[in-house]
Amino acid sequence: MTSAAKKNKNNAKTDILKAAENLIKTLGFNGFSYKDISSIVGIRTSSIHYYFPTKNDLAKAVIQQQRAKMIEYLSEIDEIDEDAKGKLRAYTELYYELSNDGSNMCPIAMLSAERDSLSDAVIEDINGYFEDQRNWLSNLMEQGKQDGDLRIIGRGTNAAAMFLSVVEGAMILSKAQGSSHDFKNIINQMLNQLI
């Protein structure tokens, strides 16, 4: 295979994943078909099936890509900010950017809402995506509690689960109301209670 053919093959797969991610964010898993992706990317549905034989395979690939990005973002936050306050602020800013100022949903949250129509392998990856964040947040909450940077009552694991729930919930509310204003207000209120 020539290098140009490999590049086109990689581009097609990347374009399929990007289209799928955007469709999941806007329509959900059950709201689109391979025909929709075909129209967006400009390839035949058989080509999509070549890369992703089933729609669950496609969802799994989107989750794995998002999970890798999130792990990278969390590592960058750890490198840039030293204290728990700065890290928590950076984490919320990351979500605000990912939500496109409140107009997009987290594709993994969208997939979670359609859990009953997903394969066990996809559900396992969804759980892993959120578990990565809960573990990171839990360590952050415990660090902040020990350093006196954060006002945490109880265990860091519970505070982490609560914080992640609020961030995801704020994204849902912003999308439902078509306004990023609520997202920022809710997150700022939560930050004010912790910092």
N, C-alpha and C positions, 0 to 999 in steps of 0.2 A: 504494500500500500504506500502510495506516495505521501509526502509530507502535506501536500495540499489536500489530499483525500482525508488524511487523519484530522487535519484542521477543520474541514467541513463536517466530519463526523462528530468531533468534539463540539463544534458550534451548534449543530442540530440538537444534540443532547442538552446543552446549556440553554438553548432557546426554548426547548420543550419544558425544562424545569422552571424557567422564568415565567413562561406563560401559565403553567400549572399553578405556581405560587400565587400569581396575580388573580387567577380565576378562583382559587380557594379563598383568598382574602375577600373577594367581592361576592361570589356566588355560593361558596361552600363546596364540599366534596361532591354532593349529589346534584349540584346545580350546573354542572358542565360535563361535556363528553370529549372524547378524543377528536371528534369532528370539530369542536370549538377550538381546540389546540391547533388542529390542522389548519384552520382558517387563519389563525393568528400567526403561526410560524411559517406557513406556506409550504408545508410538506404533506404527503399522504398519511392517512391514519395508519396504514400498514408500517410506515416508517416509525411512527410513535410506538407501535406494538413491538417493533424490533428492539427498541431500547427498554421499554417498559411493557412487558407482556400483559399485565393487568393494571387496572386503575389503582389497586392497592400497592402494587410495585412502585407506581408513580408517586403515590402519597408517601410511601416509605422513603423514597429518594428525596422528596421535598423536606421531610422532617429531618433526615440525616444532614442535609445541607444546612438547614436552619440551626440545628443543634451544633454543628461545627462552627458556624458563624457566632452563635451565642457564647460558646466556650472561648472563642478568640476575643470577643468583646469583653467578657469578664476578666480574662487575663490582662487585657490592655488596661482596664480599670484598676486592677491590682497593681500594675506597674506605674501608673500615673499618679494615683492618689494614695497617700499614706494613711490617712485617718478614716475611720468608719463613716463619718459625716460626708466627706468628699466622695467616698465610694458610693454611698447610698444616693447622693445627688446625681452622680454620673450614671448610675443604673437607671434612675427615673428619666433622665435626659435621653438615654439610649432608647427607652421605650417610647418616649415622645417622638423621637426621630423615626423609629420603626413604624409608628402609627401614622406617619406622614401628617403630622400636626393634627392628629385625631380623626383623619378621614379613612384610615385603613385599620383593618383588624389584624391581629396576630394570626398567621395561617394555622399555627398549631392549636390555638384556642378554637378557631373555626372547625378544625378537624375533630377536636374534643367534643364539640357539640353534636357531632354526627357519629359518635363512638359506636353506636349499635350497627352501623352499616360498614364498619371497618374490620379488617382481619386482626387476629390476635397479634401478629407481628407488628402491624402498624400501631396498635394500642400500646404495645410494649415500648415502641420508640417514642410515642407521645409521652408516656409516663417518664421515660428517661430524660426527655427534654426538660420537663418541669422539675424532675428530681435534681438535675444538675443545678438549676437555679435555686431550688430550695436549699440544697447543701451549701452553695456559695453564700446565699443570704444568711443561712443559719450561722455559718462561721463568722460572717460579718457582724451579725447581731451580737454574738457572744464576745467578739473582739471589742465592739463598741460598748457593751455593757461593762466589761472588765476595765477598759480604759476610761470609762466615765463619759465617753462621747455621746452615747445613746441612752435614752431612758427606756429600758426594757424591763418589763415586769414579767416574771416567769422565765420560761426556757426560750432560748434563741430559736429553737426549731419551730415553736409555735408562733413567735413573732415573724419568722421568715415566711411561714405558710400564710399568715395574715397579710403580710406586706405584698407577697406575690398575688394573692387573691384580690387585693385592692387595686393593684396596678392593672391586672387583666380586666377586672370589673369596670374600672374607669375607662379603659379602652372601649369596652362594649357600650357603655353609656354614651361616650362621645360619638361613637359611630351611629348609634340609634338616634341621637339628637342632632347629628350633623354639625357638631361644634367641638372644637378642641378646648374651649374655655372650661368646660366641666372637667376634662381630663386634668388640666393644670391645677384647678381649684381643689379637686379631690386629692391629688398627689401632694400638693403643698400642705393641705390640712394634715395628711398622714405624716409628712416629714416634720411638721411643727410639733406633733405629738411625740415624736421620737428624738428630735434633736434639741 
